[in-house]
Amino acid sequence: MDQELNQFIHYLADERRYSNETVQAYQRDLDEFVQFIRLSQATPLAEISYQDMRLYLAHLNERGLAPNSISRKLSALRSFFRYCLKQSYIEANPMELIQFRPKEQRLPEFFYEKEVDQLLKAAANPAIPYPLRNRAIVEILYATGMRVSECCQLRLEQVNLTVQLIRVVGKGQKERIVPLGDAAVFAIQAYLDQERPDLCAKKDLSLSSDRVFLSDKGQELQPAQIRRLLNRIVKEAGLNIAIHPHKMRHTFATHLLNHGADMRSVQELLGHADLSSTQIYTHVTKDRLRKSYLAAHPRAHRQTKED
């Protein structure tokens, strides 16, 4: 099974052009399954049955994993076995009849506009090295809704500050064009002019990078470093808010919809292939709309006595 698994992982990376993080997640989930199969019984790939998959599902449930985690692991297995069936490694898909309770869809967390202002001010804190870079990162995440991995991979040639447009390369190497607002353009230009040259100088010229954002050591910035940076910004400023990079993406979409953007435009800006992925944000905006209505309308609540 190892050979087929390796070929599938190469297929995801080379043909589907999945990000390194996504490929690694598939690798971990599939390795777990292979380990389970080998511990229970040394079953060749072609002989794995529906019953084996039922046993594995029971094993995942017994471990007390969250529904989202189980759903993700099963999704990886479905993709793997579909690939194996297409390549004629197996004659039947053992996952075909496996069903699992749909994962509970949690509403996306987002920042209120005042919290974004606080975060942007905190990002420019000179107590944290390279405040112009830090401010530019927060500005661009909020201005474009790009994923943290897309931000790390952003190259100079993809950013046009003159026409205020950015070319984002997303999942599967799909490209989308996203506008940049004045605040983001100003922050990025300040960083490029004043701090990026110093960061580039820290590195051997033969290893120079065309990535927009560089680490404190002048190397290509990694997603984990942005996560740590955002946590430090919040901690140093004493802000009582939880943060993670994807929360900025949720905030971007929610604020656009709150201010009247249409769903299709937000879908295109986020790079969602399916509109259903974007529609989750309507639950957030509808909830906000309901609260505003209940707070503002004079007859929104039951009257204590007849008028």
N, C-alpha and C positions, 0 to 999 in steps of 0.2 A: 504493500500500500504506500510505502514511502515514495516510490518513484512517481506514482500517479499524483500524490499530494504535492510533491515538488513541482511537477509540471503545471498543476493547477495554480500554484502560487506564482510561478513565472508568467502564466497566462494573465493573472490579475495585474501584475506589475507591468508587463511588456505590451500586452494587447489591449487590456481594459484601461491601462494607464491610471490605476488607482494610486492614491498617495501612499507613502511609506508607512504611515500610521495605520491606514486602513488595511494594508497588506499584512502588517504585523498582527493586527487584531484577528484577521482570518487565520493566520498561522497558529496563534495561541489557541483559538477555539477548536481548530481541527486537530491540533496536537493533543488536546485534552481528550477528544473523542477517540483518537487512535490509542492512547494510553488505556482508556477504559476498555476498549475492545480487546486489547492484548492481555489485560488482567483478568477479564471474564472468560475469554476463550480466544485462541489464536485463529480467528476467522479471516480467511482471505477476502479481499475487497469484493470479488465477484459473488461471494456467498453471504455477504451481509444482508440480512432480511429485515422485514417490517418488525418482527419480534425483537430483533437486536435494537432497533431504534426506539421501540417502546420501553425496553429495559433502560436505555440511556436516558430517556425522558424522565422515567421514574427516579433514576439516579440523580438527575439535576434537581428534581423536586425535593428529594430526601436531603440534599445539601442545604436546602432553605434559601436558594438563590432568589433574587427578586425576579418578578415576571419579565421585566425588561431584559435582564441578563439571559434568561432562558430563551426568550424570543430571539435575541441576537445570535446565540449559539446555534439554534435550529436554523436560522436564516443562512448562516455560513455553511451548514451541512446541506441545505437544499441547493445552494449554489454549487457546492462541490459535486454532489451526486448528479445534478443536471449536466455538469461538464463531463463527468465520467460516462454518462449515458450517451451524450453526443459523440464522445470519442470511442464508443463501443467497448469501454473497459468493463461495463456491466450490461446485463440484458434487461434489468428492471430497476426502477428507482425505489429503493426501500423507504424513502421519505414521502412518497407520493400520497399515502393515506394518513400520514402523521398530522394530527391536529393539536393545536394548543390554544388555550384561552387567549383571545387578543389582549395584547399588553395595554395596561391602563395608560391613557394618554394624559400626561400632566401638562398643564398650561405652562407655556414658556415664561421664565422669569425675565424681568426687564427692569431697567432703571427709570425712575421718574426724571423729568427734565431738570429739576433742581439738583438731583443727585448726579446727573451727567455734568452739570456745571461744577459741582464740588470735585468730581473726579478729574476733570480737566485742569482745574487749579492745582490739585494735589500732584498731578503728573509733572507739573513744571517746578516742583519743589527742588531747589538746588542742593538739598541734603542728599539726594539720590543722584549718582553720576549720570551725566548726559541728559539733563532735563529737557533739552530741545528735542532730542530723539524720543524720549518718553512721551512728551506731549504730542509729537507727530504720530506716534503709534496709536495712542488713544483716539486722536482726532480722525485718523484714517479708518480705524475700526468702526467708529460711530458714523462717519460720513458715508461709508460704502457698504457696510454690512458684510464685508468679506470675512471668510473663515481665518482663524489664526494661522493655519498652514499656508493659505494663500498670501497672507501678509508677509510671512517669512520668505516665501519664494518670489516675492515681487521684485522685478528687475527695473533698472533705470529706464530702459527703453519702453516699458509699459506705462510710464507716467508722463503725461503731457500737461504741465502746469500752465502753459500758455492758453490752451483751449479748455483747460480744467476737466480733463477726461482721464480715466485710468482703465487700462485693459487688464481685466482679472482673468487668470487662468485657473479654472476650477477643477472639479472632479472629472476624471476621464479626459483631461486636457481640453475641456470645453471652455471657450472664451466668451466673455461678456464685457460690454462697455458700460462703465458706471461713471456718472458725473461726480465732480469734486466741488464742494462748496468753498466759499472764500476763506473760511476759518481753517479748513484742512489745507488748502493751497498755501496759505501764509505759514502754517506750522511746518509743513514739509519743506518749503523753501528755506526757512530759517535753519532747519536741521541740516539740509544739504550744503548750505553755504558755510555754516559755522562749526558744526560738530563732525560731520561725516569725513571731511578731509583728515581730521586728527585721528579718527578711528582707522581710516585706511592706512595712515602712516605707522600704525602699530604692527602692521603685518608685512611680511616679505612681499615685495612688489610682484614677484613671480606667482604669488598666490592671491593676488588682488581679486576681489569679487565685484560683480556688477549688481549685486543685490542692493536694494534701497536701504534696508535696515541691517546694521551690523552690531555685533555684541561689543561689550566693553573691551574685549581683546582684539577687536577688528575682524572677527570671524563672522561667518554667516549665522544669523540669529536662528535659534531653534524654537519650536512651539513651547517646549517646557520652560524656556528662558522667559518668554513673554508672560506665561502664567505666573512665574515667580515674580516678575517685574510688577505685574498688576497687583499681586498680593502685597508686595512691599509698598507700593504707592498708597494703597488703602491703609496699611498699618501705620506708615509714617505720618499720614494726615489725621489719624485717629478717627477715620470715618466708620460709622457703624453700619456698613453695608457689605454684603457678601458679593464677591466678584469672581467671574471666570470668563475667559475670552468669548465663549459663545453667547454669553449674556449681552454683550455689546451688539451682536448680530440680531438677537431678539429685540433689543431696544431700537435698533435701526428700523426694523420692519414695523414694530408697534407704533413708533412715533410717526412714521410715514402715513400709516392708515388712520391714526388719530387726527392727522391734519389734512385728510381728504384724498390721499393717493388711492388710485384704483388697484384692485387685487392683481390684475395682470401685469401692471407695471412693477409692483413689488416682487412678483414672481420672477420677472426677468432680471431685476436688479440683484436678487438673491441667487440667481442661477439654479432655481428649482426646475427640474424636468417636468414635474407633475404639480398642477395647481393645488391638489389636496395637501401637499406639503406646506403650502403657504396659508391655507385656510385656517390652520390652527390659530393664527394670529387674530382672526375675526372673533374668536371666543374672548380674547383679552379685551379687544376694543368694545365688544358688546357689553361685557361686564362693566367696563369703565363707563360706558354710555348709560347703563342702567343706574349705576351709583350716582351719576351726575343728575339724572332725571329725578331720582328719589330725593336727592338733596335740594333740588331747585324748584320742582313743580309744587305749587300750593295745594293741589289736591291729590298728590301722589300717595298720601297716607290716609288711612281710615280716619274719618272725622269723629271727634269725641261727642259731638252733639249736632243735631240738625241745624243747617244754616237758616 
